[in-house]
Amino acid sequence: MDFVRIANFNNQFEAETVAHLLDGEDIPYNIHSNEALFGEGGVGPYVFLSVAGDQEEKARAILASVSGDGTENI
């Protein structure tokens, strides 16, 4: 299964909050983070969320419904 990066976050908590919305729709996702290695204060967003490629459109629609257009974090 191929995964597609759909959003960046400043911390793990924000990513997990959005991931719960995807859970409710049975959309497979991964949270990628180097937070444990570098902690707060990275150069840019260092936590990102990816979803199964065949669910990308549905996932982006969910993000858009809670954050505006769903593209400002990419």
DRENKOLGU-829045 format. One line per field, with one value per residue: x, y, z of N, C-alpha, C, O in turn; residue number from 0; residue in one letter. Coordinates in Angstrom, 3 decimals, decimal comma. Each point is the difference from the previous one (the first is absolute). Example, Ala and Ser with C-alpha at 12.3 -4.5 7.8 and 13.67 -1.06 7.14 Angstrom:
2
n_c1 <- 13,190_-1,386
n_c2 <- -5,690_1,069
n_c3 <- 7,800_-1,385
ca_c1 <- -0,890_0,820
ca_c2 <- 1,190_1,190
ca_c3 <- 0,000_0,060
c_c1 <- 0,900_-0,770
c_c2 <- 1,200_1,090
c_c3 <- 0,000_0,730
o_c1 <- 1,036_0,509
o_c2 <- -0,019_1,108
o_c3 <- 0,665_0,169
n <- 0_1
res <- A_S
END
This chain:
74
n_c1 <- 0,853_-1,108_2,053_-1,936_1,889_-0,703_1,427_-0,055_1,675_-1,378_-1,980_1,287_0,558_1,498_2,160_0,942_0,689_1,863_1,908_0,035_0,898_2,237_0,837_-0,273_1,943_0,760_0,490_0,402_0,795_0,949_0,713_0,154_1,353_0,367_-2,254_-0,520_-0,220_-1,875_-1,568_-0,574_-1,621_-1,574_1,375_-0,378_-1,598_-0,435_-1,849_0,407_-1,477_0,027_-0,416_-1,563_1,735_-0,169_1,589_1,543_-0,728_-0,049_1,908_0,505_-1,086_0,955_1,759_-0,512_-0,544_2,054_0,446_-1,999_2,018_0,670_-0,190_-1,522_-1,091_-1,252
n_c2 <- -1,162_0,777_0,648_0,897_0,883_-0,276_-1,038_2,253_-1,018_1,260_-1,019_-1,005_1,464_1,569_-0,568_0,121_2,078_0,816_-0,427_1,446_1,931_0,181_0,537_2,168_0,711_-0,429_1,955_-1,426_-0,549_1,854_-0,908_1,832_-1,459_2,201_-0,191_-2,070_0,127_0,650_-1,583_0,747_1,011_-1,530_-1,123_-2,177_0,534_-0,471_1,249_-2,171_1,176_-2,118_0,480_-1,337_-0,984_-2,133_0,446_-0,296_-1,065_-2,235_-1,080_-0,249_-1,736_-1,995_-0,652_-0,798_-2,164_-0,901_-0,348_-0,702_0,935_0,390_2,199_0,819_-1,925_0,493
n_c3 <- 0,000_-1,780_0,687_0,772_-0,815_2,139_1,385_-0,032_1,096_1,257_-0,355_1,538_1,602_-0,608_0,154_2,034_0,460_-0,974_1,090_1,710_-0,668_0,097_2,019_0,540_-0,877_2,071_1,002_-1,688_2,031_-0,860_1,918_-1,271_1,050_-0,251_0,048_-0,647_-2,230_-1,036_0,172_2,022_-1,182_-0,455_-1,353_0,195_-1,459_2,125_-0,115_-0,392_-1,212_0,746_-2,161_0,898_-1,040_0,660_1,534_-1,620_-1,811_0,108_-0,480_-2,174_-0,927_0,318_-1,242_-2,027_0,144_-0,095_-2,188_-0,610_-0,428_2,118_-0,485_1,411_0,179_-1,761
ca_c1 <- -0,853_0,757_-0,516_0,218_0,083_-1,095_0,004_1,099_-0,424_1,081_0,253_-0,665_-1,376_-0,840_-0,135_-0,870_-1,366_-0,540_-0,055_-1,240_-1,055_0,194_-0,415_-1,461_-0,395_0,771_1,044_1,324_0,918_1,245_0,538_1,459_0,487_1,327_-0,171_0,736_1,421_0,388_-0,822_-0,612_0,894_0,609_0,030_-1,325_-0,842_0,771_-0,907_-0,940_-1,009_-0,206_-1,143_0,014_-0,178_-1,356_-0,899_0,484_-1,047_-0,924_0,719_0,149_-1,313_-0,201_0,858_-0,555_-1,215_0,325_1,091_-0,041_0,067_0,709_1,277_0,938_1,089_0,806
ca_c2 <- 1,162_1,238_1,087_1,330_1,031_0,957_1,154_0,203_0,489_0,462_-0,959_-1,298_0,135_0,501_-1,068_-1,044_0,528_-0,149_-1,434_-0,557_0,219_-1,011_-1,273_-0,080_-0,315_-1,203_0,360_-0,347_1,144_-0,084_1,253_-0,035_1,039_-0,074_0,773_-0,608_0,239_1,395_0,793_1,229_1,020_-0,349_1,049_0,063_-1,107_-1,230_-1,134_0,023_-1,041_-0,542_-0,908_-0,924_0,746_-0,107_0,728_1,375_0,990_-0,012_0,552_1,449_0,605_0,044_1,069_1,276_0,302_0,466_0,974_0,951_-0,662_-1,267_-0,003_0,988_-0,641_-0,850
ca_c3 <- 0,000_-0,074_0,815_-0,543_1,030_-0,205_0,907_0,946_1,309_0,866_1,070_-0,074_0,489_-1,086_-0,997_0,545_0,038_-1,349_-0,308_0,565_-0,999_-1,050_0,602_-0,061_-1,381_-0,377_-0,955_0,518_0,054_0,750_0,515_-0,079_0,898_0,588_1,219_1,100_-0,202_-0,006_0,902_-0,495_-0,517_-1,271_-1,016_-0,609_0,468_-0,048_0,136_-1,112_-0,092_-1,337_-0,088_-1,125_-1,236_-0,542_0,898_0,086_-0,265_1,140_1,147_-0,204_0,219_1,456_0,499_-0,450_0,751_1,355_0,048_-1,103_-1,305_0,101_-0,710_0,525_0,731_-0,887
c_c1 <- 0,910_-0,676_0,425_-0,015_-1,094_0,036_1,232_-0,554_1,214_0,305_-0,859_-1,473_-0,945_-0,238_-0,946_-1,456_-0,672_-0,147_-1,263_-1,184_0,096_-0,386_-1,502_-0,525_0,750_1,025_1,351_0,932_1,281_0,346_1,511_0,531_1,447_0,010_0,828_1,502_0,387_-0,824_-0,588_1,058_0,713_-0,091_-1,364_-0,851_0,725_-0,823_-0,922_-0,855_-0,081_-1,156_0,183_-0,355_-1,413_-1,039_0,354_-1,112_-0,968_0,662_0,164_-1,330_-0,288_0,845_-0,551_-1,228_0,284_1,051_-0,034_0,040_0,796_1,346_1,033_1,186_0,953_1,081
c_c2 <- 1,239_1,075_1,332_1,008_1,047_1,211_0,004_0,571_0,436_-0,959_-1,252_0,098_0,464_-1,086_-1,091_0,450_-0,153_-1,478_-0,648_0,202_-1,045_-1,385_-0,208_-0,366_-1,217_0,278_-0,353_1,208_-0,391_1,394_-0,155_1,147_-0,240_0,798_-0,563_0,264_1,452_0,891_1,233_0,923_-0,356_1,147_0,177_-1,114_-1,328_-1,233_0,064_-1,244_-0,465_-0,998_-0,933_0,763_-0,045_0,710_1,487_1,038_0,107_0,630_1,507_0,720_0,119_1,113_1,365_0,389_0,526_1,105_1,051_-0,741_-1,295_-0,030_0,909_-0,631_-0,775_0,814
c_c3 <- 0,000_0,830_-0,596_1,146_-0,248_0,917_0,895_1,297_0,802_1,140_-0,187_0,404_-1,107_-1,047_0,485_0,065_-1,362_-0,354_0,563_-0,954_-1,110_0,499_-0,130_-1,379_-0,541_-1,100_0,616_-0,055_0,735_0,489_0,033_0,844_0,394_1,296_1,153_-0,111_0,217_0,921_-0,654_-0,588_-1,279_-0,993_-0,649_0,559_-0,177_0,305_-1,199_-0,019_-1,434_0,057_-1,187_-1,271_-0,551_0,869_0,091_-0,154_1,175_1,233_-0,125_0,231_1,499_0,602_-0,373_0,826_1,405_0,029_-1,100_-1,316_0,004_-0,687_0,628_0,725_-0,901_-0,654
o_c1 <- 0,886_-1,225_1,069_-0,899_-0,109_-0,668_0,517_-1,008_1,127_1,055_-0,940_-0,853_-1,088_-1,118_-0,825_-0,910_-1,144_-0,964_-0,523_-0,898_-1,014_-0,549_-0,468_-1,124_-0,059_0,179_0,355_-0,002_0,061_-0,199_0,528_-0,424_0,403_1,052_0,580_0,703_1,049_0,418_0,037_1,184_1,041_-0,688_-0,367_0,419_0,496_0,547_-0,564_0,352_-0,045_-0,262_0,807_-0,960_-0,490_-1,170_-0,583_-0,095_-0,362_-0,640_-0,173_-0,020_-0,569_-0,491_0,022_-0,230_-0,858_0,218_0,956_-0,927_0,008_0,641_1,156_1,008_0,988_0,786
o_c2 <- 0,122_0,127_0,117_-0,017_0,548_0,993_-1,053_0,706_-0,416_0,092_-0,020_-0,656_-0,554_-0,163_-0,495_-0,807_-0,444_-0,389_-0,947_-0,840_-0,500_-0,808_-1,097_-0,482_-0,285_-0,809_0,534_0,744_-1,018_0,985_-0,928_1,145_-1,130_0,406_0,763_0,046_0,277_1,121_0,138_-0,107_0,582_0,990_1,120_-0,703_-0,302_-1,088_1,052_-1,039_0,810_-0,618_0,258_0,770_0,995_0,076_0,734_0,925_1,100_0,765_0,725_1,110_0,997_0,762_0,926_1,181_0,637_0,613_0,762_-0,738_-0,714_-1,050_-0,021_0,676_-0,550_-0,533
o_c3 <- 0,845_0,011_-0,598_0,841_-1,098_-0,286_0,372_0,001_-0,270_0,627_-0,794_-0,598_-0,159_-0,490_-0,768_-0,193_-0,088_-0,659_-0,586_-0,061_-0,486_-0,750_-0,305_-0,138_-1,196_-0,911_1,050_-0,981_0,690_-0,711_0,614_-0,156_0,275_0,493_0,772_1,009_0,581_0,292_-1,223_0,322_-0,306_0,247_-0,355_0,920_-1,086_0,178_-0,298_0,558_-0,926_1,032_-0,893_-0,019_-0,535_-0,375_0,798_0,807_0,416_0,721_0,979_0,531_0,446_0,833_0,811_0,259_0,610_1,045_-0,145_-0,334_-1,003_-0,053_-0,422_0,207_0,489_-0,783
n <- 0_1_2_3_4_5_6_7_8_9_10_11_12_13_14_15_16_17_18_19_20_21_22_23_24_25_26_27_28_29_30_31_32_33_34_35_36_37_38_39_40_41_42_43_44_45_46_47_48_49_50_51_52_53_54_55_56_57_58_59_60_61_62_63_64_65_66_67_68_69_70_71_72_73
res <- M_D_F_V_R_I_A_N_F_N_N_Q_F_E_A_E_T_V_A_H_L_L_D_G_E_D_I_P_Y_N_I_H_S_N_E_A_L_F_G_E_G_G_V_G_P_Y_V_F_L_S_V_A_G_D_Q_E_E_K_A_R_A_I_L_A_S_V_S_G_D_G_T_E_N_I
END
